[in-house]
């Protein structure tokens, strides 16, 4: 297996009836319906410009009134050929925070959507996993479903209002069998909060198993640097002001921040002022003020932190697949230029993006909880996106999905044997 030597840590926590309400009845195959929840940047986005749009430059308004066009993913080749288009993308991709409503929305005159909901066609970077699932009998829109979303947001009631009916419909189309919910990266946090928002009886009825890939249920340290330095999506010709706006206008940027329950008091950011100030996960509001982003404090305190003050178990069976042993940013040390300069980085364990403290949070918090079934699978040397792109890891994900299906078939046979004996 080389770099991907597999180490399995299985924590099976006994309960009187761990599968209560989740046994699927008479099943003649092991294909449970699967719903895919992508991570950040893994959903297509489309936009259209209305008459209310005020472009920062005349060329940015060229598509006014022309209907829907692709906003994401970026065509980097075209952007390099026409670098003046990069500021247009940044303007149309940025959100606007309404402090009065304490809510986020598109800029005036910009309307966006995530197309192909319920289909895998709306997902970016999931091709290998989808192809391997289809090779084993899954079919898009029949047994396999995608749940794309606008990744610039985080908890969005309108998304949950679509995800719940999709799961119910997927179950109904497959003779009432519960679904396997497969999520990656930010999608894990979204799927987890979604499960907590549903009644326990609903979870047990409609969700057989959740497979979390590279789950960051405690945020990650790089999230702080993104807010301080901005993000440019690899585009040319973007001024610092535009990169800062792209990073800080997105609600999901606050979701990336490391949480106190997972990271505790460890220093995550260090600045070279007279006191050599350090910022831990307990000083996020002070950090936001220090980088010149005080408007982020209120939504962080009202919309983000309350959701991550604890990590209660979802009370549906979970498999967490994580990478390990990859150098991952753990502390950012800024120099004399402050937050406008490039920091020195101290590295620790993780998957290259997500710190190990966040990756193992579910294991730490849910082990020993009565009624919660948890299996943790570690892939030494696996990077953050490998579960979607590297054949060995993808096959392990597919195998895990089918293993869940086989357990339902076994449940059904056991039920029939019991009935035959009565």
C-alpha positions in Angstrom: 0.0 0.0 0.0 3.0 2.3 0.2 2.3 5.8 1.5 -1.2 4.8 2.1 -0.7 2.1 4.6 -4.0 1.7 6.2 -4.6 2.0 9.9 -8.1 1.4 11.1 -9.3 2.6 14.5 -12.8 1.3 15.0 -14.8 2.5 18.0 -18.0 0.5 18.1 -20.0 1.8 21.0 -22.6 -0.5 22.3 -26.2 0.5 22.6 -29.3 -1.6 23.3 -30.6 -1.0 19.8 -28.0 0.8 17.7 -29.9 0.3 14.5 -33.4 1.0 15.8 -35.5 2.6 13.1 -32.7 2.2 10.5 -33.2 -1.4 9.3 -34.4 -1.3 5.7 -36.7 -4.2 5.5 -36.5 -6.8 2.6 -33.6 -5.8 0.4 -32.5 -7.7 -2.6 -29.2 -5.8 -3.3 -26.8 -3.7 -1.2 -27.2 -0.4 -3.0 -28.4 2.1 -0.5 -29.1 5.6 -2.0 -26.2 7.9 -1.6 -26.3 11.7 -1.2 -23.0 13.6 -1.8 -22.4 16.9 0.1 -19.3 18.7 -1.4 -16.8 20.9 0.3 -15.7 24.5 -0.3 -15.3 25.3 -4.0 -16.7 22.0 -5.1 -20.1 23.2 -6.3 -20.7 25.0 -9.6 -22.0 28.6 -9.3 -23.9 30.6 -11.9 -24.7 34.3 -11.9 -26.7 36.8 -13.8 -26.5 40.6 -13.8 -29.5 42.8 -13.5 -30.0 46.4 -14.3 -29.2 47.3 -10.7 -25.6 46.1 -11.0 -23.0 48.9 -10.8 -19.8 47.5 -12.2 -16.4 48.7 -10.9 -15.3 48.9 -14.5 -17.3 49.1 -17.8 -16.2 45.6 -18.9 -17.5 44.1 -15.7 -21.1 45.0 -16.8 -20.8 43.4 -20.3 -23.1 40.5 -19.3 -26.0 42.6 -18.0 -29.3 41.2 -19.2 -27.7 38.2 -21.0 -29.0 35.6 -18.5 -27.0 33.0 -16.6 -23.3 32.5 -17.0 -20.7 30.4 -15.2 -19.2 32.2 -12.2 -17.4 29.3 -10.7 -15.2 27.4 -11.4 -12.9 30.0 -12.9 -11.5 29.6 -16.4 -7.9 30.4 -15.4 -6.7 30.2 -19.0 -9.1 32.8 -20.1 -8.3 34.9 -17.0 -4.6 34.9 -17.9 -5.4 35.9 -21.4 -7.7 38.7 -20.2 -6.3 39.7 -16.7 -8.6 42.7 -16.6 -11.5 40.2 -16.0 -10.1 39.1 -12.6 -11.4 42.2 -10.7 -14.8 41.6 -12.3 -14.9 38.1 -11.0 -13.8 39.3 -7.5 -16.6 41.9 -7.5 -19.3 39.5 -8.6 -18.1 36.7 -6.3 -18.0 38.8 -3.2 -20.9 38.8 -0.8 -22.3 41.7 1.2 -23.0 41.6 4.9 -26.1 43.4 6.2 -25.4 44.3 9.8 -29.0 45.3 10.4 -30.4 42.0 9.3 -27.2 40.1 10.5 -27.3 38.3 7.2 -25.3 37.8 4.0 -26.4 38.2 0.3 -25.2 38.9 -3.2 -24.0 42.4 -4.2 -26.7 44.6 -5.6 -27.6 43.5 -9.1 -25.9 40.1 -8.9 -28.0 37.0 -8.6 -26.4 33.6 -8.1 -27.4 30.0 -7.9 -25.8 26.5 -7.5 -27.3 24.6 -10.5 -28.1 20.9 -10.9 -29.3 20.3 -7.4 -30.0 16.6 -6.8 -27.6 15.6 -9.5 -23.8 14.9 -9.4 -23.5 17.2 -12.5 -23.3 20.2 -10.1 -20.2 18.9 -8.3 -16.6 19.8 -9.0 -13.8 17.3 -8.4 -16.0 14.3 -7.5 -15.6 12.7 -10.9 -13.5 9.7 -9.8 -15.7 8.8 -6.9 -18.9 9.2 -9.0 -17.4 7.0 -11.8 -16.4 4.3 -9.4 -19.8 4.3 -7.7 -21.4 4.1 -11.1 -19.1 1.2 -12.0 -20.7 -0.7 -9.1 -24.2 0.0 -10.2 -25.1 3.4 -8.9 -27.0 5.8 -11.2 -27.2 9.5 -11.1 -30.7 10.7 -10.0 -31.8 7.1 -9.1 -29.5 5.8 -6.4 -26.9 8.6 -6.5 -27.6 12.2 -5.7 -25.6 15.4 -5.4 -26.4 18.2 -3.0 -24.4 21.2 -4.3 -24.7 24.6 -2.5 -23.3 28.1 -2.6 -20.1 27.5 -0.6 -19.7 31.2 0.2 -22.4 30.7 2.8 -22.4 28.2 5.7 -25.6 27.3 7.6 -28.3 28.5 5.2 -31.9 27.5 6.1 -32.8 27.5 2.4 -30.2 24.8 1.7 -31.3 22.7 4.6 -34.8 23.2 3.3 -33.8 21.5 0.1 -31.4 18.9 1.5 -34.1 17.3 3.8 -36.6 16.8 1.0 -33.8 15.4 -1.3 -32.9 12.8 1.3 -36.6 11.9 1.8 -37.1 11.6 -1.9 -33.9 9.5 -2.4 -35.3 7.1 0.3 -38.7 7.0 -1.3 -37.3 6.3 -4.8 -35.5 3.3 -3.3 -38.3 1.6 -1.5 -37.9 3.5 1.8 -34.3 2.6 2.3 -32.3 5.1 4.4 -29.5 7.0 2.6 -25.7 7.1 3.1 -24.7 10.7 3.5 -21.2 11.2 2.1 -19.5 14.6 2.8 -16.1 16.1 2.3 -14.3 18.9 4.1 -16.6 21.9 4.7 -19.4 19.7 3.6 -18.8 17.6 6.7 -19.5 20.6 8.9 -22.6 21.4 6.9 -23.9 17.9 7.0 -23.2 17.5 10.7 -25.0 20.7 11.6 -27.9 19.6 9.3 -28.2 16.3 11.2 -28.3 18.1 14.5 -31.1 20.3 13.2 -33.3 17.4 12.4 -35.4 15.4 15.0 -33.7 12.2 16.1 -36.6 10.1 14.8 -36.0 11.7 11.3 -32.3 11.0 11.4 -32.8 7.3 12.3 -35.5 6.9 9.7 -33.8 8.5 6.7 -30.0 8.4 7.4 -28.4 4.9 7.6 -24.8 6.2 7.9 -22.7 9.3 7.5 -19.3 9.0 5.8 -17.2 12.1 6.7 -14.1 12.6 4.5 -11.4 15.0 5.8 -13.9 16.4 8.4 -12.9 19.7 9.9 -15.4 20.0 12.8 -13.1 22.3 14.7 -12.0 24.6 11.9 -8.3 25.0 11.0 -5.5 27.4 11.6 -5.1 28.4 7.9 -8.6 30.0 8.2 -7.1 32.8 10.3 -4.4 33.5 7.8 -7.0 33.6 5.0 -8.9 36.4 6.8 -5.7 38.3 7.5 -4.0 38.0 4.0 -7.1 37.6 1.7 -7.6 35.0 -1.0 -7.0 35.4 -4.8 -8.1 32.0 -6.1 -4.8 32.0 -8.1 -5.9 34.9 -10.2 -3.6 37.6 -11.7 -4.1 41.3 -11.4 -6.0 41.3 -8.1 -5.3 44.2 -5.7 -5.0 43.4 -2.0 -8.3 45.2 -1.4 -10.1 42.8 -3.7 -8.4 39.7 -2.1 -9.4 40.9 1.3 -13.0 41.5 0.2 -13.2 38.1 -1.4 -12.1 36.5 1.9 -13.9 38.5 4.4 -17.3 39.0 2.7 -18.0 35.2 2.7 -19.9 33.8 5.6 -18.1 30.5 5.3 -14.7 32.3 6.0 -15.8 32.6 9.7 -16.7 28.9 9.7 -13.1 28.0 8.9 -11.8 29.6 12.1 -10.4 27.2 14.7 -12.8 26.6 17.6 -12.0 26.9 21.3 -13.4 23.4 22.1 -10.9 21.8 19.7 -7.8 24.1 19.8 -8.0 25.4 23.3 -5.3 27.9 24.4 -2.5 26.9 22.0 -1.0 29.9 20.1 -2.1 30.0 16.5 -1.1 33.5 15.4 1.8 35.6 16.8 2.4 39.3 16.1 5.6 41.2 16.8 4.3 44.1 18.8 5.8 45.2 22.1 4.0 42.4 23.9 4.6 39.7 21.3 0.8 39.1 21.2 -0.4 35.6 20.6 -3.9 34.7 19.5 -5.5 31.4 20.4 -9.0 30.1 19.5 -10.2 31.9 22.6 -9.1 35.3 21.2 -10.8 35.2 17.8 -12.7 38.4 18.4 -9.5 40.2 19.3 -7.8 38.8 16.3 -10.6 40.0 14.0 -10.2 43.5 15.5 -6.4 43.4 15.1 -6.6 42.5 11.4 -9.0 45.4 10.7 -12.1 43.3 10.4 -14.3 44.4 13.3 -17.4 43.9 11.3 -16.7 40.2 11.4 -17.1 40.1 15.2 -20.8 40.2 15.4 -21.6 37.5 12.8 -18.9 35.3 14.4 -20.4 35.7 17.9 -24.0 35.3 16.7 -23.9 33.0 13.7 -20.8 30.8 14.1 -19.5 30.4 17.7 -22.8 29.2 19.2 -22.9 26.3 16.7 -19.4 25.1 17.7 -19.4 25.5 21.5 -19.9 21.7 21.8 -19.7 18.7 19.5 -22.7 16.5 20.4 -22.8 13.2 18.6 -25.3 13.0 15.7 -26.6 9.7 16.9 -26.4 8.1 13.5 -23.6 5.7 12.6 -20.5 7.6 11.4 -17.3 6.6 9.5 -14.6 9.3 9.6 -11.9 9.0 7.0 -8.9 11.2 7.6 -5.4 11.8 6.3 -2.4 12.0 8.6 1.3 12.7 8.7 1.2 15.6 6.2 2.9 18.9 7.1 0.0 21.3 8.0 0.2 25.0 9.0 -0.1 25.2 12.8 1.1 28.6 13.8 1.5 31.9 11.8 4.2 34.3 13.0 3.9 37.8 11.4 6.9 40.1 11.1 7.5 43.8 11.2 5.0 44.5 8.4 2.3 43.1 10.6 -0.7 41.5 8.9 0.2 43.0 5.5 3.4 41.0 5.3 4.1 37.3 4.7 4.2 35.3 7.9 6.6 32.6 8.9 4.8 29.3 9.3 5.3 26.5 11.9 4.0 23.2 10.7 2.4 20.3 12.6 0.4 17.1 11.8 -2.6 17.0 9.6 -3.7 16.4 6.0 -2.0 19.5 4.5 -5.0 21.7 5.0 -6.8 20.5 8.2 -4.9 20.2 11.5 -4.9 16.9 13.3 -6.7 18.4 16.3 -9.7 19.1 14.1 -9.5 15.8 12.1 -9.7 13.7 15.3 -12.2 15.9 17.1 -15.1 13.4 16.4 -13.0 10.6 17.8 -12.2 12.6 20.9 -15.7 13.8 21.6 -17.8 10.8 20.5 -15.8 7.9 21.8 -17.6 6.4 24.8 -21.0 8.0 24.0 -23.7 5.4 24.4 -25.6 4.8 21.2 -23.1 6.4 18.9 -21.4 4.1 16.4 -18.1 5.5 15.2 -15.4 4.1 12.9 -12.3 6.1 12.3 -10.0 5.2 9.3 -6.6 6.9 9.1 -4.6 7.1 5.9 -1.0 8.0 6.7 0.4 10.3 4.0 -3.0 11.1 2.5 -3.7 14.7 1.6 -6.9 16.6 2.1 -8.4 16.0 -1.3 -7.1 12.4 -1.9 -10.4 10.8 -1.0 -11.9 12.3 -4.1 -8.8 12.1 -6.5 -6.5 9.2 -5.6 -7.7 5.8 -6.7 -6.6 3.9 -3.6 -8.4 6.3 -1.3 -11.5 6.5 -3.6 -11.8 2.8 -3.6 -11.8 2.7 0.2 -14.6 5.2 0.2 -16.6 3.1 -2.3 -15.9 0.0 -0.2 -17.1 1.7 2.9 -20.4 2.7 1.2 -21.0 -0.9 0.1 -20.1 -2.2 3.5 -22.9 -0.1 4.9 -25.3 -1.6 2.3 -24.3 -5.1 3.2 -25.1 -4.5 6.8 -28.6 -3.5 5.8 -29.0 -6.6 3.7 -27.8 -8.7 6.7 -30.3 -6.9 8.9 -33.1 -7.8 6.5 -32.1 -11.4 6.3 -31.9 -11.7 10.1 -35.4 -10.2 10.3 -36.7 -12.7 7.8 -35.1 -15.6 9.7 -36.7 -14.4 12.9 -40.1 -14.2 11.3 -39.6 -17.7 9.8 -38.9 -19.1 13.3 -42.1 -17.6 14.8 
